[in-house]
Amino acid sequence: MADIPAPRKRRAGRIAYWVLTGLAVASVIASFAWIRLAGRGFTDPSTSMDNTVRPGSTMLVEKGQGVRRGDVIALSRPGGPFIRRVIGLPGDRVACCTAGHVTVNGKPLDESYVYPGDQPSAVTFSVTLGPGQAWVLGDHRSIAIDSRMWGPVPVSDVIGRVVAVLGGGAPQLLLHTPQAFVTAGLAPADQRTPGVLVAFILGAVAVPILILLILFGLTRTLIRRRRRRRLIA
């Protein structure tokens, strides 16, 4: 069988290169557009959500108000965004502290996410949430400013759900509904796939591939130019 002429091989290689480069560029653009439309990034300097979110951690937030009990959310409040955990939603009765637990509709929560050594709350409360209201608490209960001081917060102030915590030595990367809420029947087991996280991963994969393709293309171009100069010489 005759060999394929070298020019035809080079032409096929160039087509493959530009197709791959085009796909990588499209993936990068799509991922950044997706993140911009559906997500937002925050960096929390406070310790109010320790240990779940540590100072300096960057959080990936999926925009929207479709949150569940137990979700960590970004909340718009006077003074800027706050990161807190949703404990109760409209219609819930939230109280503390029956037998040393926060209760939601009379169901005690085993809050393993609370900062080690902290009480569920140093102050007692008992609130029935009205329409459009949520009850939020910080995981570092001894220092957090939250619904114990603010009272119920408007659900409309929710920017979105924190789906991932990056850096800062956080104990977990992806955030899911805590088992305490699932066990108490207050939330289903978390099987949500955050679209903004998919977009982030797509961009994280596509960017280095694009850089490698660009470097490869530049290297090939330089090699060809040197060969031409030698042939001319």
Rosetta blueprint (number, residue, H / E / L):
1 M L
2 A L
3 D L
4 I L
5 P L
6 A H
7 P H
8 R H
9 K H
10 R H
11 R H
12 A H
13 G H
14 R H
15 I H
16 A H
17 Y H
18 W H
19 V H
20 L H
21 T H
22 G H
23 L H
24 A H
25 V H
26 A H
27 S H
28 V H
29 I H
30 A H
31 S H
32 F H
33 A H
34 W H
35 I H
36 R H
37 L H
38 A H
39 G E
40 R E
41 G E
42 F E
43 T E
44 D L
45 P L
46 S L
47 T L
48 S L
49 M L
50 D L
51 N L
52 T L
53 V L
54 R L
55 P L
56 G L
57 S L
58 T E
59 M E
60 L E
61 V E
62 E E
63 K E
64 G L
65 Q L
66 G L
67 V L
68 R L
69 R L
70 G L
71 D L
72 V E
73 I E
74 A E
75 L E
76 S E
77 R E
78 P L
79 G L
80 G E
81 P E
82 F E
83 I E
84 R E
85 R E
86 V E
87 I E
88 G E
89 L L
90 P L
91 G L
92 D L
93 R E
94 V E
95 A E
96 C E
97 C E
98 T E
99 A L
100 G L
101 H E
102 V E
103 T E
104 V E
105 N L
106 G L
107 K E
108 P E
109 L L
110 D L
111 E L
112 S L
113 Y L
114 V L
115 Y L
116 P L
117 G L
118 D L
119 Q L
120 P L
121 S L
122 A L
123 V L
124 T L
125 F E
126 S E
127 V E
128 T E
129 L L
130 G L
131 P L
132 G L
133 Q E
134 A E
135 W E
136 V E
137 L E
138 G L
139 D L
140 H L
141 R L
142 S L
143 I L
144 A L
145 I L
146 D L
147 S H
148 R H
149 M H
150 W H
151 G L
152 P L
153 V E
154 P E
155 V H
156 S H
157 D H
158 V E
159 I E
160 G E
161 R E
162 V E
163 V E
164 A E
165 V E
166 L E
167 G L
168 G L
169 G L
170 A L
171 P L
172 Q L
173 L L
174 L E
175 L L
176 H L
177 T L
178 P L
179 Q H
180 A H
181 F H
182 V H
183 T H
184 A L
185 G L
186 L L
187 A L
188 P L
189 A L
190 D L
191 Q L
192 R L
193 T L
194 P L
195 G H
196 V H
197 L H
198 V H
199 A H
200 F H
201 I H
202 L H
203 G H
204 A H
205 V H
206 A H
207 V H
208 P H
209 I H
210 L H
211 I H
212 L H
213 L H
214 I H
215 L H
216 F H
217 G H
218 L H
219 T H
220 R H
221 T H
222 L H
223 I H
224 R H
225 R H
226 R H
227 R H
228 R H
229 R H
230 R H
231 L H
232 I H
233 A L
